[in-house]
Amino acid sequence: MEFDQALLQEWLANGVPIRHLDFSGAVFEQWDFSGVVFDQVDFSGARFIDVHFSQSVFNDCNFNGAEFHSCHANMALFNECQFQSVHMYDCFLPNVKWQASILDGSVVQQGYLREAAFLNSSLQKVSLTGLELSETLFANTTFKETQLSQCQLYKSVLYDLDCRDLTLNCCQLKHIVWAKSNLSGSHFEELDLSLCVFTDCDLSFASFRQSQLAQASFKGANLSHANFDGVQAPYGIFVEAHGTELSARSARFRQAVFVEASFEKANFEHSDLAMSVWQKAGAVNSCFDHCDLEHADFSFSNLSGSTFAEAKLQQTRFHRALSDQPDLKKRAGALEKDEALFEAELWSEQHRQPSRISPNISALKRS
């Protein structure tokens, strides 16, 4: 379309808000849109080449079918915008935020989006390739046939999302937070997921086979039918994790914490569980055969129906643990009673404060 370029550039240079204008199909090369507010402007089909949008705000604008090449948009905000079938290539977009926007069918390639945010937005059939997405936030965002390829996602946050239709190809995934997300059936095999947080996630039927999970957290996660065979998960956090038929054979869980976890029919056969902590956990009808349980702590745990054939026990605590194997706590290396803990329990019982109603009862008796 035709418009007065000189007048528009003057408005932009003076920070004049741009409202209700139609720039559909226009070509902007080496323009500076920085620090300007745009309301209900039509940029559909426009081309932006080496354009600066730093700290600009776009409210209810239409970018459908637009193209961005080598653009700069530090701290720009796209609020309630139409961003469908957009192509962005080699753009510098740190701290950019899309709020309540629709990006369906868009393609973003070879860009820098560190600390970006996608909030209350739709990313259906979106393709993100070769992007720096470290510390990016995805919240209340829709994924459907969404693909991320060769992206760096270090310390990114995917909060309370349905990620079952999100495909990750050759991405860097260390230290990601996936809190409260649905990852059921996901494939995380042979990946480095160190320091990742899967708190309260649905990981049923997911596979982490042969992955690196050092210091990863699965607190409160659903691990039913999940596959952890061969994982390396030293110092892993499985507090309050739960599930049936978890498979974790030939895995390494040294110094992992399973406090108050609840598993049934789990299989840890041939795994290294040395110095792991299972206090108040449930591992019913589970298999610990051939495991290294040196200095592991099963105090107050429920081990009913579980087997420990040829497991290595050395200073392995079973203080007040429930087990239907009469010889388990008597085996060499097992500690049926933790003397220090037992003494602490006795002291606590002896010094328990009397009930507050006791003096009243005594007074009633005297009366």
N, C-alpha and C positions, 0 to 999 in steps of 0.2 A: 504494500500500500504506500501511498505518498503522504508524507508529513513534513513539517518544517523542521529539518534537522538542526538548524542553527538555534531556533527557539527552544527545542527540546534540550539541547546541550546547555543552553543558558539556565533553564530550569534545574537541570541536574546539578550543575555547578553551584547553584545557590540553594540546593536542598529543598526545592519546592516539591511538595507531595504531588504524585501523579495519580489521577483518578479517572476511571471510566473511559480510558482511551483504547483505541484499537491499533495494535502494532502487528497484527497477524501477518505472517509471511515476510516480515521485515528482516534485513540483514544488518547486524551491528558488529562492526569490527573495530577493536581498540577503543571502545567507549568506556566511560567511567560512570557506573550507576551507584557508586558507593554512598552509603549513609542516607539513602532516599527511601521514602515510604511509597509503595505502590498499592493502590486499592482497586480491585475489580478491573484490572488491565488485561487485555487480550494479547498474549504473546504466542498464540498457537501457530505452529509451523515456522516460527522465527529462527534465525541462525545467529548465534553469539560466538564470535571469534576473538579470543584474547580480550574479553570484557571483564571489568572489575565490578563485583557486587558486594564488597566487604561491608558488613554491618547494615546491609539493606534489609527492608522488611517488605514481604509480598503477601498481601491479604486477599484471599479469594481471587487469585489470578489464574489465568488459563495458559499453561505451557504445553498443551497437548501437541505432540509431534515436533517439538522444538529440538534444536541441536546446539550443544555447547562444546566448543573446542578450545582447549588451553585457557579456560576461564579461571578467575580468582574470586572466591566468595567466602572469605574468612568471616565467621560469626553472622552469616546471613540467616534469615528466618523465612521459611515458606509456610504460611499459615492458611489452612483450608484451601490449598491450591490443587488444580488439576494438572497432574504431571505425567499423564499417560503416554506411552510410546515415545518417550524422550530418549535421546542418545547423548551421553556425556562422555567425552574422551579427553584424557590427559588434563583433568581439572584439579585445581588446588582448592579444597573445600574444608579446611579444618573448622571445627566447632559449628558447622552448619546444622540447622534443625529443620526437619519437616514435621509439622504439627497438623494432625487431622487432614492429611493430604492423601491423594490417590496417585500412586506411582506405577500402577499396573502396566506390564508390558515394556517397561523401560530397560535400557541397557546402559550400564556405567562401566567404563573400562579405563584401566591404567591411571588411577587418580589417588589423591591424598585426602582422606576424610577422617583423619584422627580426631577423636572426641566429638564426632557427629552424633546426632540423635534422630531416631525415627519414632515418633510418638503418636499413638492413636491413628496410625496410617495403614494403608493397604499396599503390600508389596507382592501382589499376585503376578506370577509369570515374569518376575524381575530377574535380570541377570547381572551379577556384580562380579567383575573379573579383574584380577591384578590390583586390588585396592589396599591401601593402608587404612585399616579400620580399627586400629588400637583404641581402646577405651571408648568405643562407640556404644550408645545405649539404644536397645530395641525394647520398647514397652507398649503393650496393648496394640501390637502390630500383627497384621494378617499375612501369613505365609501360605502360598499355594503354588506349587510348581516353581518355587523360588530357588535359584541356584547361586551359590557363592563359590568361585573358583580362584585358587591361588591368591587368597586374601589373607592379610595379617589381622587377626582378631584378638591379639594379646590384651588381656584385661577388659575385654568388652563385656557388656551385660545384656543378657536376653532374659527378661523378667516376665514370668507368668504368661508364657506364649505356647501356642500349639505348634511345635516344630516338626511334626510328623511328615510334613510335605516340604521340608527344607533340605536341600541337597548341598553337601559340603565336599568340594573336590580340591585336594591338595592345599588345604588351608592350614595356617598356623593357629593352633587352638589352645595354647598354654594359658593358664591363669584366667580362664573365662568363667563368668558367673551365669549359671543357667537356672537360677532359683525359680521354683514352683512351675517349671515348664513341663509340657508333655513331650517326652522323647521316646515314647513307647515304640519298640521295634527299630530304633535307630542303630546304625552301624558305626561304631567307633573303634574299629579293629586296627591294631598295629599303629596307633597314633600316640603322640606325646601330649597327654592331657594333664601334665603335672600342675598341681595347685588349682585345678578347676574346682568349681563349687556347684554341686548338683543338689543343693538343699531342697527337700520336699518335692523333688521331681518324680514323675512317673517314668521309670526306666524298665518297666516290664517288657520282657522279650528283647531288650536291647543287648547288643554284643560289644564287649570291650576286649575281646580276645587279643592277648599278646600286647596290650597297650601299656604305656608308662603312666602310672597314676600316683606318683609320689606326692604325698601331702594333699591329695585330692579329698574333697569332702562330699559324703553321700548322706548327710544327716537327714533323717526322716524320709529318705527316698524309698520308693516302691521298687524292689529288686526281684519281683516274682519272675521266674524263668529267665532271668538275665544270665549272660555268659561272661564270667571273669576268668576263664581258663588262661593260665600263663601270664596274668598281669603282674606288673611290678608296682606294688602299692605300699611301700614302706611309709609309716606314719600316716596312713590313711584314716579318715574319720568316717565311721559307720554308725555313729550314735543314733539310736532310735530308727535305724534303717529296718526294713521289714520285707518279707516276701516268702514265697514257697518255691521250692525246687531251684534255688540259686545254684549255679555251677561255678565253682572256683577251684578247679583242680590244678595242681602243679603251679600254684601262684605264690607270690611273695608278699606277705602281709606283716613283716616285722614291725613291731611297735605300733601296729594299727589299733584303733580304739573302737570296740563294738559295744560299749556300755548301753544297756537297755535296748539293744537290738532284738528283733524277733524274727527268727527264721524257722522254717519247717521243711524237712527233707532237703536241706542244703548239703552240697558235696564239696568238702575242702580237701579231698584226698591228695596226699603227697604235697601239701602246701607248707610253706614256712610261716608259722604263726608265732614264732619266738617273741617273747615279751609283749604279746598282744594282750589287751584288757577286755574281758567279757563280763564285768561285774553287772549283776542284775539283768543279764541278757537271757534270751530264750533261743536255744538251738535244739529243737525237738526233732527226733528221728533223723538226725543229721550224721554225716560221715566225716570223722577226723582221722581216718586210718592213714598210717604212715606219715603223719604230720610232725613237724618239729614244733613242740609245745614248750620248749625250754623257757622257764620264767614267765609263762603265760598265767593269767589270773582269771579263773572262772568263779570267783567268789559270788555267792548268792544267785548263781545262774541256774536255769532249768535245762538239764541235759538229758531229759527222759527219752529213752529210745535211741540215743546216739551211740555210735561205736567209735572206739579208739584203738583199733587193732594195730599193734606194732608202732604206735605213736611214741615219739621220743619225749619222755617226761624228765624234767630236771628242775627242782624248785617250782613245780607247777601247782598253783593254788586251786583247791576245790573247797574252800571254806564255805560251809553251809550250802553247797551246790546240791541240786537234786539230780540223782542218777539211779537208774535201775540196774546198773552193773555193780554187783557187790564188791568186786575186786579192784575197781578203778582207783578209789582213794587209798588203797593199800599197796598199789604198785610202787616199785622203786622209782624214786624221783617225784612222787606225788606228795603234796602237803594237804592232808585231810583237814587240818585245823591251823589257821594262821595265828600263832601264839600272840603276836603283838596286837592283832585285831581283836582276838578273843579277850585279852586283858583290857583293851579299850572299851569293849562292849560291857564287861563286868563293871568297870569304873563308871561308865555312863549309867548303868542300871542302879548302882549303889548311890549315885549322887543325883538321881532324878529328883526334880523339885516336887514337893508334895502338892497335892491338888489344892487349888485356891479355896475350895469349899470345905476343906478339912477343919479349919478353925471353927466355922459355923456349926459343923456337925458336933465337934467336941463341946461347944458351948451349949448346944441343945441337950447333949447327954448330961452335962453338969446341971442343967436346969431341971 
